[in-house]
Amino acid sequence: MTEPGGLLGTLLARLRDAPHLAIPGALAYARGWYYKIVFPLLGKRFRAGRFFRVYGPLYLAGRGRVEFGDDVIIISNAIKPVYIRTLSPDAVIRLGDHAGLNGTSIQCIESVAIGDWSNLADAYITDTAAHTLDVDRRQRPAEAAPHAPVSIGRNVWVSVQVVITHGVSIGENAVIGACSLVRGDVPANRFYAGNPLREISHIPGVPERD
């Protein structure tokens, strides 16, 4: 999925096709370096790979780890800012190579993993219910609420205003339509949407295997 010439060649090809993006892209690249330097200085356990670009603000809270791969793009100035929050020191949020977040909010107490080439719009992703159902839920710690890892596969597209809850696994190439509530697993190569969520179609260009 990478053009000839590798990652740098891909970025140069983008600039060749859209030269008006050169200055905003350079500013986003500089902002990426700013966060790569400042977040660790502030005590955040944050790491990002090569060609990390950030358009607009990026908010990071909590003591867990946040790890981004190469060629990650964060867009916080189109829909709404990107917010990432870890609720425990053991929490790990991983975003793969060539992936992007556009107004996405992520809350994690255990593990949220997003695969290479995946793009998420202003979805809300959480691996925890955040509160128990008990009447004294305000006094219960976050760890007492149900939680389970969230796994989003390679080349997944999650559209606007989607909610993905704890324990969900989404297979590669899947697409989640706008305003969907995802409470169960989504198989690879399928387009799902709605509340309740249901299968809409197979993803074009991927051979049927079942």
C-alpha positions as CSV (number, residue, x, y, z in Angstrom):
1,M,0.0,0.0,0.0
2,T,3.1,2.2,0.0
3,E,4.2,3.9,-3.3
4,P,7.6,3.1,-4.8
5,G,10.3,5.0,-2.9
6,G,9.1,4.1,0.5
7,L,7.5,6.4,3.1
8,L,9.4,9.5,2.0
9,G,8.5,8.8,-1.6
10,T,4.9,8.5,-0.6
11,L,4.9,11.9,1.1
12,L,6.7,13.6,-1.8
13,A,4.1,12.1,-4.2
14,R,1.3,13.6,-2.1
15,L,3.0,17.0,-2.2
16,R,3.5,16.7,-6.0
17,D,-0.2,16.0,-6.4
18,A,-1.3,18.7,-3.9
19,P,1.4,21.4,-3.6
20,H,-0.9,23.7,-1.7
21,L,-0.6,21.3,1.2
22,A,3.1,21.9,1.6
23,I,3.0,24.7,4.2
24,P,0.2,23.2,6.3
25,G,2.0,19.9,6.1
26,A,5.3,21.4,7.2
27,L,3.6,23.1,10.2
28,A,1.9,19.8,11.1
29,Y,5.3,18.0,10.9
30,A,6.8,20.7,13.2
31,R,3.9,20.3,15.6
32,G,4.4,16.6,15.6
33,W,8.0,17.1,16.7
34,Y,6.8,19.6,19.4
35,Y,4.6,16.9,20.9
36,K,7.3,14.2,20.7
37,I,9.5,16.4,22.8
38,V,7.1,18.1,25.1
39,F,4.9,15.2,26.2
40,P,7.9,13.2,27.6
41,L,9.1,16.3,29.3
42,L,5.7,16.6,31.0
43,G,6.0,13.0,32.2
44,K,3.8,11.5,29.6
45,R,4.7,8.0,28.3
46,F,4.4,8.9,24.7
47,R,6.3,7.8,21.6
48,A,5.7,8.4,17.9
49,G,7.6,7.2,14.8
50,R,8.8,9.0,11.7
51,F,6.8,11.7,9.8
52,F,4.4,12.2,12.7
53,R,2.0,15.1,11.8
54,V,-0.5,17.0,13.9
55,Y,-3.0,19.4,12.6
56,G,-4.4,21.4,15.5
57,P,-4.1,20.5,19.2
58,L,-3.5,17.1,20.6
59,Y,-4.7,16.3,24.2
60,L,-3.1,13.5,26.2
61,A,-4.0,12.7,29.8
62,G,-3.2,9.9,32.2
63,R,-0.2,7.8,33.2
64,G,-0.5,5.0,30.7
65,R,1.5,4.4,27.5
66,V,0.6,5.9,24.1
67,E,2.6,4.6,21.1
68,F,2.2,5.7,17.5
69,G,3.9,4.1,14.5
70,D,5.4,5.8,11.4
71,D,3.5,8.2,9.2
72,V,0.7,8.8,11.7
73,I,-1.5,11.8,11.1
74,I,-3.6,13.5,13.7
75,I,-6.3,16.0,12.5
76,S,-7.7,18.1,15.4
77,N,-8.8,21.1,13.5
78,A,-11.5,19.8,11.2
79,I,-14.2,18.2,13.3
80,K,-13.0,18.4,16.9
81,P,-9.7,17.9,18.8
82,V,-8.3,14.5,19.4
83,Y,-8.4,13.4,23.0
84,I,-6.5,10.4,24.4
85,R,-6.9,9.4,28.0
86,T,-5.4,6.5,29.9
87,L,-7.0,5.5,33.3
88,S,-4.2,3.4,34.7
89,P,-0.4,3.1,34.5
90,D,-0.8,-0.3,32.8
91,A,-3.0,1.1,30.0
92,V,-1.5,0.9,26.5
93,I,-2.9,2.6,23.4
94,R,-1.2,1.7,20.1
95,L,-1.8,3.2,16.7
96,G,-0.1,1.5,13.7
97,D,1.9,2.8,10.8
98,H,0.1,5.1,8.2
99,A,-2.9,5.4,10.5
100,G,-4.9,8.5,11.3
101,L,-7.2,10.0,13.9
102,N,-9.6,12.8,13.0
103,G,-11.4,14.2,16.0
104,T,-11.2,10.8,17.7
105,S,-11.6,10.3,21.5
106,I,-10.0,7.3,23.1
107,Q,-10.3,6.2,26.8
108,C,-8.3,3.2,27.9
109,I,-7.7,1.3,31.2
110,E,-6.2,-1.8,29.6
111,S,-5.5,-1.9,25.9
112,V,-6.7,-0.2,22.7
113,A,-4.9,-1.3,19.6
114,I,-5.5,0.2,16.1
115,G,-3.8,-1.4,13.1
116,D,-1.8,-0.1,10.2
117,W,-3.5,2.0,7.6
118,S,-6.7,2.4,9.7
119,N,-8.5,5.8,9.8
120,L,-10.9,6.9,12.5
121,A,-13.1,10.0,12.4
122,D,-14.7,11.5,15.5
123,A,-15.5,8.2,17.1
124,Y,-15.4,7.4,20.8
125,I,-13.5,4.3,21.6
126,T,-13.3,2.9,25.1
127,D,-12.1,-0.4,26.6
128,T,-14.0,0.2,29.9
129,A,-17.6,0.8,30.9
130,A,-16.1,3.6,33.2
131,H,-18.7,3.0,36.0
132,T,-20.4,0.0,37.6
133,L,-24.2,-0.2,37.8
134,D,-24.2,-0.1,41.6
135,V,-25.9,2.7,43.4
136,D,-22.6,3.7,44.9
137,R,-20.9,3.8,41.5
138,R,-19.5,7.2,42.1
139,Q,-17.4,5.9,45.0
140,R,-16.1,2.8,43.1
141,P,-12.7,2.9,41.4
142,A,-12.5,2.8,37.6
143,E,-10.9,-0.7,37.8
144,A,-14.2,-2.0,39.2
145,A,-16.1,-1.3,36.0
146,P,-16.2,-4.0,33.3
147,H,-13.3,-3.7,30.9
148,A,-11.7,-5.6,28.1
149,P,-9.2,-4.8,25.3
150,V,-10.4,-3.2,22.1
151,S,-8.7,-4.4,18.8
152,I,-9.2,-2.6,15.5
153,G,-7.5,-4.4,12.6
154,R,-5.5,-3.2,9.6
155,N,-7.1,-0.8,7.0
156,V,-10.3,-0.2,9.0
157,W,-12.4,2.9,8.4
158,V,-14.5,4.2,11.3
159,S,-16.9,7.0,10.3
160,V,-18.3,9.9,12.3
161,Q,-20.0,9.7,15.7
162,V,-19.3,6.0,16.1
163,V,-19.1,4.5,19.6
164,I,-16.9,1.4,20.1
165,T,-17.2,-0.3,23.5
166,H,-15.0,-2.6,25.6
167,G,-14.1,-6.0,24.4
168,V,-14.8,-5.3,20.7
169,S,-12.6,-6.7,17.9
170,I,-12.9,-5.3,14.3
171,G,-11.4,-7.3,11.5
172,E,-9.2,-5.9,8.7
173,N,-10.7,-3.9,5.9
174,A,-13.9,-3.4,7.8
175,V,-15.9,-0.2,7.6
176,I,-18.2,1.1,10.3
177,G,-20.9,3.6,9.1
178,A,-21.7,6.9,10.8
179,C,-23.6,7.0,14.1
180,S,-23.2,3.3,14.8
181,L,-22.9,1.7,18.2
182,V,-20.4,-1.2,18.2
183,R,-20.9,-3.6,21.1
184,G,-19.8,-6.8,19.5
185,D,-17.2,-8.1,17.1
186,V,-17.2,-7.1,13.4
187,P,-15.7,-9.6,11.0
188,A,-13.1,-8.7,8.4
189,N,-14.0,-7.3,5.0
190,R,-17.5,-6.3,6.0
191,F,-19.4,-3.0,6.1
192,Y,-21.5,-2.6,9.3
193,A,-23.7,0.2,10.4
194,G,-26.6,1.2,12.6
195,N,-27.9,1.0,16.1
196,P,-28.4,-1.9,16.6
197,L,-25.4,-2.7,14.4
198,R,-26.0,-4.9,11.4
199,E,-24.1,-6.0,8.3
200,I,-24.8,-3.9,5.3
201,S,-22.5,-5.4,2.6
202,H,-19.2,-7.1,1.8
203,I,-16.3,-4.8,1.1
204,P,-15.8,-4.4,-2.7
205,G,-12.4,-5.6,-4.0
206,V,-11.9,-8.3,-1.4
207,P,-12.7,-11.9,-2.4
208,E,-15.5,-13.6,-0.5
209,R,-14.1,-16.4,1.7
210,D,-17.3,-17.6,3.3
